[in-house]
Amino acid sequence: MILTATLALPLVGALVLIFAGSWRENQIRLFATTVAVLPLLLLIWAWLLFDPNGAMFQLVEEYEWVPSLGMGFRLGVDGIALAVATMSALLFAGAAAYPVETKGMARQYYAWLLFLETVSLGVFLSLDLLLFYVFFDLNLVGMYFLIARWGHGRPEYSALKFFLYTLLGSLALLLAIIALYLAADPHTFDMRELIAQQPLAGMAPAAGLVLLGFVVGFAIKTPLVPFHTWLPQAHVDAPAPASAILAGVLLKMGTYGLIRIPYSMMEETFAQYALWLAILAVISILYGALVALGQGDMKRRIAYTSINHMGYTVLGIAVAGALLEGSEAARSLALTGAAIEMVAHGLITGSLFLIAGSFWSRGQSYDMDIYGGLGSKAPKLTGMTALAAFASLGLPGLAGFVAEFHIFVGTFGVYPWLAAIGLLGILITAALFLQMLQRLFFGKLPAQWSGFADLHRSELSVLLILLLLVVVIGVAPGFLIDVVEQSARWLVGGG
Amino acid sequence: MPVADLLPELVVLIGAVFIILFAAFTPERMQPVAAVIALLVLALATALSVAQYGGVERLTFSGVWALDRGAVAGKILILVAGAVAVALSPRWMAGDRRHGEYYGLVLFSLLGAIMLVSATDTMELVIGLLLSSAASYPLVAFHRSWAPALEAGMKYYLMGALANSLFVIGVVLLFGLTGATGYPEITRQLSQNADPLVTIVALSFIFLGLAFKLGAFPIHTWMPDVAQGAPAPIAALLTVAPKIAAAIALARFVHILPDTLAWPWVIAMLAAVTMTVGNLAALWQDDLRRLLGWSAVSQSGYALVAITVVGAADSAVPSLLVFLAAYGLANLAAFATVVHLRGRTALEHYRGLMGIRPWSALVVIVAFLSFVGIPPLVGFFGKLMVFKAGIEGGFTWLVIVAIANTVLSLFYYLRVISIMVFRHPGAEVACLGRAPGLIAMTAGLLVIVLGLWAEGLIHPVEGIELLPELTHLLNTRGQS
């Protein structure tokens, strides 16, 4: 029941908000934050119940839904899903608590946010392929309305582009899902069954096309170069909490999906094409970092570093799936790293986007050039930004380092030359974050910012919690690695 | 004669005749009573059809009439759609003082449609097609003092006359070729060295006639005009009922064609072109009803995907039925909202509807998202099953075309949604009574409910195959 309740509570909260009377804005925010925290508590409880040495999928719940199609309401988690879902729930709670301009439509805003929480967590908790797709697709609807209604700049255009582009990815995914379903005997959408069956094993050309469908679908979501063009626009125009969710949670669906579906359900084909995926990932790493370096708009810059970081994750996944047997240790490390990177990136980039939102609410601009010298004016903001930036560039002792270390050690064991090229990405990221800090916080303070307010309490507390966790994962990652590692071994060992 | 097999049809026929007489001999203030009679007739016919569902599947009336689950399911869908259109009408037609015969015409049009779904004989097909067309022409032009209605009626009539006459020629050619009008005999003869040229011409003409009813390329252009110019309840009816009828009739007709003919490719091309043309034309429409008309064209294209694989995938007919039900429901929801809003049609007039009439706007949004196939709305399951059948039947490329079209269609649906939701409201919105609003809400709710409970829609149609059984025909072909 834990997982069902996790999904049901935010949805109920959203419905309450729709039919709520004339609540005041801060009451609504308080209500939404409280509701958003409940799934987090439930998932922490699930974490405590989770036995790392137990079965691959735990806390399984299963109800019939459309038995004629072999579709069920099936939920369950392995270590990776649990870790990513818990991080997502935390980020949603943070996003709900973070102050934002709701344009006089607070009820609708928070209702959409809670709806988005249900459907996002649903993606990570599903054990049914079609249910996964249902949640995957509904995300687009939620995010579309959040961006189009509460965004700035050209929100409707960005939201439209986001919806069209990612729907294309979803449909490619749907096509591949149907193909996988038809190949299974009996036809089923049950993920456990499909993982056990490996339905497309040995069907060479067709399996390659199905894999292509999955990879295109998830690469658009992740996004990998060259499928990334919807991302910067959507980020820049989205309200800050939506941006944080977009980067922290929605992008993870791409990488999580890669692990859960093509990696697990068609090992053989995945291994066959893993090198190409790894190359694509390295291109994303370098391209994302280089383009980020060239951005003068802080939100665009952070958005491109997402492409870079998701590149690391995909690299880890590709490495882990590169072989059917051999180098288990290295591949398991890479996959563990990829999972940790998902958690770390969610927390770090989520924080960075929230920080960008704080800049917007104070200066109505993301242009780094108009800021400067804020270090003395807003020390808390400076400290938080610096911490998040250092974490993002992979400073040892912070979460990003743990993840990237795992990934690169694993990659050296399988594709050493790709690892060597990929490392360049870390160098560039370091440069671009340091430069960003310098442009925002050092130098002369422009006269117009003499009244620049430091972080408010509500902003600070959200950032503190998120970044504290970044430090904890960086210093003592044991609790996270324990949960993730066993699942990674399952997956690598040919589960 | 097994007259009982025809009970639903007879009820509709008698009801239609009765209403025409009733309308002629009753005073003006009694005219709306005709709507009540029509509803009762439709309810009775639906109940009788439901009773037929799951009975012994057979060909009846010397083999010209299929009584299988596919036909009965189609009948139920058509009759329910007809009932919704009738229920939407009284307030809409209130301005027309003598309109009792309107309901009679609606029943005749529905009778033609339900004949199409059962026909296993080309003559039967002709009668269904002509009856459904002839009764629909005056309905489209029923607002006889309004120019757009007359224009729509005229276009519909001219195009229909062309399509129907070509269809009849096709039937005659086929008769000349095979010496038969019954499907089983046609199959047998066609598989024995029929003249290829005549076969192609005959089949093309027959496809053309059914494509007209279906609103499919190349004879689809009446769809947007009818959607815009006809009385809105009739627009709702004509974008749904004939489409369901023609889709099932076409599926039944093509599934008896021998494998030696490459008909799946013809239908596949029609499907691809129909959905693309419909979507491209809808992209920049500034008129909601025309947009719905074009979207109805593109939806015919998806239905054709299922028809393409009728011979190749077991799930083709069930997927077709689920798709048609899902499409019909969402389309009725959208048009019911249009009726409720007094037929307002310029997109500009929908500005900020969300702020003024949130429930109406929500129904439109839900209907549109269902058209796109966003889960878990009912349209998703329709598309899912069609795609599944397409891939199963080996037409993956066509499914990819359908997917590209789905993305394309999202663009114009979102255009409407963004105008309704993100713009500031214009003037006050006038509404047409409570009943249409209630119907729109119910239909919108059903789009969601039948999505969440898709089993209720999918399970009853599972494993449906159309009569006459092809395996049986193939065996007899071997002997002859």
Interface residues (C-beta under 8 A of the other chain):
Chain A: E64 W65 V66 P67 S68 L69 L130 Y133 V134 D137 L138 L140 V141 Y144 F145 A148 R149 E156 L160 F163 L164 L167 L168 L171 A172 L174 L175 I178 A179 Y181 L182
Chain B: L369 V372 I374 P375 P376 F380 F381 L384 M385 F387 K388 I391 E392 T396 V399 I400 I403 T406 V407 L410 F411 L414 S418 V421 F422 A454 E455 I458 H459 E462
